[in-house]
Amino acid sequence: MKRKNSLLPMYQQPMAAASRFRLSKRSTLIAALALFLSASLIINYFVVFTKPSHISYAIADPIPDPPHPTLTSLIMVPGHAIYHGIMNESDLNNDEGWTLEEFQKGGQIKVFMNHIKKSIELLQDDEKSLLVMSGGETRPLAGPLSEAQSYWQIAQYYLSKTSSSGSLDRIATEEHARDSMENLLFSICRFYELTGNYPEKITVIGFEFKKERFINIHRAALRYPIERFHYIGIDPEETPKDVAKGENQNSLGPFEQDVYGCHGRLWQKKLDRNPFRRQHAYRQTCPALAPLMGYCPTSRTEIFPGTLPW
């Protein structure tokens, strides 16, 4: 049998040589690229996973030192509604200037204003005090405006009309609280953020019918010394007859059965009052109270047994 000639015809030999050259060039490029990638991986490994002793790395965004290290007293006003009107007496005293619940219309605005005015009075009387307006972005119709912000604006408005406008820088906001328990706890943390210390005295200004809730439930849950805790209650001139019944059914009673508000109905209320999905950072900025913030006993009425800074 005649063997086929393995040699290409003469006219095909230049084409084969060119093909071999292209393959060789492609292989060289692939090899160079692989070498480059390998070198990059090795370099990145040493940059990321090894830290030369002469290089420092930032672990958090820088923040300034606390601006009020000498203040010792916390005055707290829990928010109940959001003001969105023009800053004048007409709008301030008109329901249309506020985002209100239906039951708040027709009389409660005046009480909110009295709470704020009383807090200003206490602030002026105590040069060692910090006034914290507390309340989150709780109302979808108000947009991303917090209860605390609107109260702060009103306080600034009234304080600017007095001879003690120098107290303006001692009014702050706490803009994450979703219920009265968080009003108290988060305001203590806000005090710590701005002073570097925990308050030696706390005064809360709110509705008189909420006094028992704040003193016997919230304060007790935080184990804050009762002799250093004060509550000033201011109610409407004509308090609705069923207000005590409503307080017991909707707040005092539920908190008595769920002290830290971390189960069922009270937990759902927190979710409902956070339409813009805000999340606080107090566990990082207020580390001494971080274990307390995460405390949710199965028994629902067991008081936090850990160490507290007071």
C-alpha positions, 0 to 999 in steps of 0.5 A: 500500500502506497504511503501518503506524503506527509509534506504539505504542498509548497503553496500551503507551507507559508500559511502553516508557518503563519498559523504556528506563529499566531498560536505561539504568540497567543500562548505567550500572551496567555502565559504573561497574563497568568503570571501578572494575575498570580503576582497581583494575587500575591501582592494583594494578599500581603497588603490585605492580610499583613499589617506592617508595624509602621502603618496604622488603620482607622477602625471607625469614623472620627468623632469629636470629643463630647462638647458638654463634659461638665453637665450632670443633669438630664432633662427629657421631654418625650415626643408625642407628635410632629410639628411641620408648620411655620414657626409662629404662634398661629401655626404652633397652636393650630392642629393643621401645623401638626401631624396628629393621631385622631385622638390628639386633635382638638386640645392636646397641642397646648399640652405639648407646648407646656411640656416644652416651655416647662423644660426650658424653664428647668434648663434655665434654672440649672446650668449643669443640665442638658435638655434632650427632646426624644422621639423618632420618625414615627409618622409616615405622613410627616415624612422623615421628620422626627418628633425630637426635631420638631420639639427642638425647633419649638424649644429654640423658637421660645428660648430665642425670645428670652434673655437666656438664649445662651442655653441654646447649645444645651438642647439636643435631640434623640431621634430613634425612640419608638416608645416611652421605654426607649425615650428614657433609655435612649435619652440616657445614651444621648446624654452620654454621647454628648457629655461622656458621663451618665446623668447624676439626675434625671427629670422627665416632663410629660403627661401626668397620667404616664407618671406611674409608667415612667417611675414604676416600670421604665425607671425600675427596668433600668434600675436607676436610683429613684431618689435621683429620678423626678417626673413632672406631669402636665395634663390638659386642663380637661382630661378625658374621663377614659384617659386612665382606662386607655393608659392601663389598656394600651401602655401601663398594663402591657408594660407591666406584663412585658417590662422591656417591650420586646414581645408581641404587642409592644414589639409590633408597636415599635415596628409600626412606629419605624416606617422609615426603617431607622436603626440606632447605634447606641450599642456602640456609642453607649457600650455600658448599656449595650447588654441592657439594650439586648435584654429580652427575658423569656419571663417578660417581667424579669429585671436585668441583673447585669452591671449598670453605670449608676 
